[in-house]
């Protein structure tokens, strides 16, 4: 057998061994961004509205109150982590049929890991570089996904 044929056969065998065995595909980054925007409008904006007008009495008081802003972010983090721990999906992720799962087992993640993922997201969004990482990776994982050991999977239509 020629060396070229042996090399092709070896590459085929290596491809079969390293092929991903997940039932799902990686979610598109555009769908992840749309899901984030949907979650902001459905969860975070109502929280900010209640804190601004029902608790503090107006936008000027909210802008001056760092405690009000911190409470808003903490409430959003708690609700976000609860959604991810219970079903792996927030309302926005459910709308775009994507789900956050463990990168190794493809199972749901715990509440603390979901909370850590949110904190890591705040960090990666703050430095800016973390949100551009998916453009350079084949699996579309952002910096906060790498830090939390999660992957965002696109669900088939029959598993919504």
Sine and cosine of phi, psi and omega as CSV:
sin_phi,cos_phi,sin_psi,cos_psi,sin_omega,cos_omega
0.00,0.00,0.63,-0.77,-0.02,-1.00
-0.96,0.27,0.44,-0.90,-0.02,-1.00
-0.87,0.49,-0.65,0.76,-0.01,-1.00
-0.87,0.50,-0.67,0.74,0.02,-1.00
-0.92,0.39,-0.64,0.77,0.05,-1.00
-0.89,0.46,-0.66,0.75,0.00,-1.00
-0.91,0.42,-0.68,0.73,0.03,-1.00
-0.89,0.45,-0.66,0.75,0.01,-1.00
-0.91,0.42,-0.64,0.77,0.04,-1.00
-0.90,0.44,-0.66,0.75,0.02,-1.00
-0.91,0.41,-0.61,0.79,0.04,-1.00
-0.90,0.43,-0.67,0.75,0.02,-1.00
-0.91,0.41,-0.65,0.76,0.03,-1.00
-0.91,0.41,-0.60,0.80,0.01,-1.00
-0.90,0.43,-0.65,0.76,0.00,-1.00
-0.91,0.42,-0.59,0.81,-0.02,-1.00
-0.95,0.32,-0.59,0.81,-0.08,-1.00
-1.00,-0.07,-0.01,1.00,-0.04,-1.00
-0.91,0.42,0.67,-0.74,-0.04,-1.00
-0.93,0.38,0.67,-0.74,-0.05,-1.00
-0.96,-0.28,0.33,0.94,-0.02,-1.00
-0.96,0.27,0.48,-0.88,0.08,-1.00
-0.99,0.17,-0.24,0.97,-0.11,-0.99
-0.90,-0.44,0.21,-0.98,0.10,-0.99
-0.94,-0.34,0.37,-0.93,0.06,-1.00
-0.93,0.37,0.63,-0.77,0.00,-1.00
-0.95,0.30,0.55,-0.84,0.08,-1.00
-0.93,0.36,0.57,-0.82,-0.03,-1.00
-0.91,0.41,-0.55,0.84,0.04,-1.00
-0.89,0.46,-0.64,0.76,0.04,-1.00
-0.91,0.40,-0.58,0.81,0.04,-1.00
-0.91,0.42,-0.65,0.76,0.02,-1.00
-0.92,0.39,-0.68,0.74,0.04,-1.00
-0.89,0.46,-0.64,0.77,0.03,-1.00
-0.90,0.43,-0.64,0.77,0.05,-1.00
-0.89,0.46,-0.70,0.71,0.01,-1.00
-0.90,0.44,-0.66,0.75,0.04,-1.00
-0.88,0.47,-0.70,0.72,0.03,-1.00
-0.89,0.45,-0.61,0.79,0.02,-1.00
-0.89,0.46,-0.68,0.73,-0.01,-1.00
-0.96,0.29,-0.55,0.83,-0.06,-1.00
-1.00,0.06,-0.47,0.88,-0.08,-1.00
-0.90,-0.43,-0.82,0.58,-0.17,-0.98
-0.96,0.28,-0.68,0.74,-0.02,-1.00
-0.88,0.47,-0.70,0.71,0.07,-1.00
-0.87,0.49,-0.60,0.80,0.05,-1.00
-0.88,0.47,-0.74,0.67,0.01,-1.00
-0.89,0.45,-0.62,0.78,0.02,-1.00
-0.89,0.45,-0.72,0.69,0.00,-1.00
-0.89,0.45,-0.70,0.71,0.01,-1.00
-0.90,0.43,-0.67,0.74,-0.07,-1.00
-0.93,0.38,-0.75,0.67,-0.16,-0.99
-0.98,-0.20,-0.53,0.84,-0.02,-1.00
-1.00,0.04,-0.58,0.81,-0.07,-1.00
-1.00,-0.09,-0.78,0.63,-0.12,-0.99
-1.00,-0.06,-0.40,0.92,0.08,-1.00
0.99,-0.11,0.06,1.00,0.05,-1.00
0.35,-0.94,0.22,-0.98,-0.07,-1.00
-0.94,0.35,-0.52,0.86,0.02,-1.00
-0.91,0.41,-0.67,0.74,0.04,-1.00
-0.91,0.42,-0.62,0.79,0.01,-1.00
-0.91,0.40,-0.68,0.74,-0.01,-1.00
-0.91,0.41,-0.48,0.88,0.01,-1.00
-1.00,0.06,-0.30,0.96,-0.09,-1.00
-0.99,-0.14,0.97,-0.26,0.06,-1.00
-0.95,0.32,-0.43,0.90,0.03,-1.00
-0.93,0.38,-0.67,0.74,0.04,-1.00
-0.88,0.47,-0.66,0.75,0.03,-1.00
-0.92,0.39,-0.66,0.75,0.03,-1.00
-0.90,0.43,-0.67,0.74,0.03,-1.00
-0.89,0.46,-0.63,0.78,0.04,-1.00
-0.88,0.48,-0.72,0.70,0.01,-1.00
-0.92,0.40,-0.64,0.77,0.00,-1.00
-0.92,0.40,-0.64,0.77,0.06,-1.00
-0.90,0.44,-0.69,0.73,0.03,-1.00
-0.89,0.46,-0.66,0.75,0.02,-1.00
-0.89,0.46,-0.68,0.74,0.00,-1.00
-0.90,0.44,-0.72,0.69,-0.01,-1.00
-0.92,0.40,-0.69,0.73,0.01,-1.00
-0.87,0.49,-0.74,0.67,-0.02,-1.00
-0.92,0.40,-0.57,0.82,0.04,-1.00
-0.90,0.44,-0.71,0.71,0.04,-1.00
-0.86,0.50,-0.72,0.69,-0.04,-1.00
-0.92,0.39,-0.60,0.80,-0.02,-1.00
-0.95,0.31,-0.56,0.83,-0.03,-1.00
-0.98,0.22,-0.74,0.68,-0.10,-0.99
-0.76,-0.65,-0.15,0.99,-0.06,-1.00
0.99,0.13,0.01,1.00,-0.05,-1.00
-0.71,-0.70,0.68,-0.73,0.22,-0.98
-1.00,-0.03,0.13,-0.99,0.04,-1.00
-0.84,0.55,-0.62,0.79,0.03,-1.00
-0.93,0.38,-0.66,0.75,0.03,-1.00
-0.92,0.40,-0.58,0.82,0.05,-1.00
-0.92,0.39,-0.62,0.79,0.01,-1.00
-0.90,0.43,-0.53,0.85,-0.02,-1.00
-0.96,-0.26,0.28,0.96,0.06,-1.00
0.75,0.66,0.79,0.61,0.11,-0.99
-0.80,-0.60,0.35,-0.94,-0.10,-0.99
-0.55,-0.83,0.61,-0.79,0.05,-1.00
-1.00,-0.08,0.83,-0.56,-0.01,-1.00
-0.71,-0.71,0.23,-0.97,0.08,-1.00
-0.90,0.43,0.64,-0.77,-0.08,-1.00
-0.95,0.32,-0.41,0.91,-0.04,-1.00
-0.99,-0.12,-0.70,0.72,-0.11,-0.99
-0.99,-0.17,-0.26,0.97,-0.06,-1.00
0.87,0.50,0.52,0.86,0.08,-1.00
-0.97,-0.26,0.17,-0.99,0.05,-1.00
-0.88,0.47,0.39,-0.92,0.02,-1.00
-0.98,-0.21,0.32,-0.95,-0.02,-1.00
-0.98,0.20,0.21,-0.98,0.02,-1.00
-0.88,0.47,-0.70,0.71,-0.02,-1.00
-0.91,0.42,-0.60,0.80,0.05,-1.00
-0.93,0.36,-0.61,0.79,0.06,-1.00
-0.91,0.42,-0.63,0.77,0.05,-1.00
-0.91,0.42,-0.67,0.74,0.05,-1.00
-0.88,0.47,-0.64,0.77,0.02,-1.00
-0.88,0.47,-0.63,0.78,0.02,-1.00
-0.91,0.41,-0.70,0.71,0.03,-1.00
-0.89,0.46,-0.66,0.75,0.04,-1.00
-0.91,0.42,-0.57,0.82,0.07,-1.00
-0.90,0.45,-0.70,0.72,0.04,-1.00
-0.86,0.51,-0.66,0.75,0.03,-1.00
-0.90,0.44,-0.76,0.66,-0.06,-1.00
-0.93,0.36,-0.51,0.86,0.06,-1.00
-0.95,0.30,-0.56,0.83,0.00,-1.00
-0.92,0.39,-0.70,0.72,-0.01,-1.00
-0.99,0.16,-0.27,0.96,0.09,-1.00
0.99,0.15,-0.63,0.78,-0.05,-1.00
-0.91,0.42,-0.57,0.82,-0.06,-1.00
-0.88,0.48,-0.46,0.89,-0.01,-1.00
-0.99,0.13,-0.22,0.98,0.04,-1.00
-0.99,-0.11,-0.11,0.99,0.00,-1.00
-0.85,0.53,-0.65,0.76,-0.02,-1.00
-0.87,0.50,-0.40,0.91,0.01,-1.00
-0.94,0.34,-0.28,0.96,-0.03,-1.00
-0.93,-0.36,0.10,1.00,-0.01,-1.00
-0.86,-0.51,0.59,-0.81,0.02,-1.00
-0.95,0.31,-0.51,0.86,-0.06,-1.00
-1.00,-0.01,0.09,1.00,0.06,-1.00
0.85,0.52,0.47,0.88,0.03,-1.00
-1.00,0.07,0.75,-0.66,0.03,-1.00
-1.00,0.08,0.11,-0.99,-0.02,-1.00
-0.86,0.50,-0.66,0.75,-0.01,-1.00
-0.93,0.37,-0.48,0.88,0.10,-0.99
-0.94,0.35,-0.64,0.77,0.03,-1.00
-0.91,0.41,-0.66,0.75,0.00,-1.00
-0.92,0.39,-0.57,0.82,-0.04,-1.00
-1.00,-0.05,-0.16,0.99,-0.02,-1.00
0.94,0.34,0.63,0.78,-0.02,-1.00
-0.86,-0.51,0.23,-0.97,0.09,-1.00
-0.63,-0.78,0.56,-0.83,0.04,-1.00
-0.98,-0.20,0.90,-0.44,-0.09,-1.00
-0.97,-0.25,0.59,-0.81,0.11,-0.99
-1.00,0.04,0.84,-0.54,-0.03,-1.00
-0.99,0.11,0.55,-0.83,0.16,-0.99
-0.91,0.41,0.37,-0.93,-0.07,-1.00
-0.88,0.47,-0.44,0.90,-0.03,-1.00
-0.99,0.11,-0.02,1.00,0.00,-1.00
-0.91,-0.42,0.48,0.88,-0.05,-1.00
-0.96,0.30,0.00,0.00,0.00,0.00
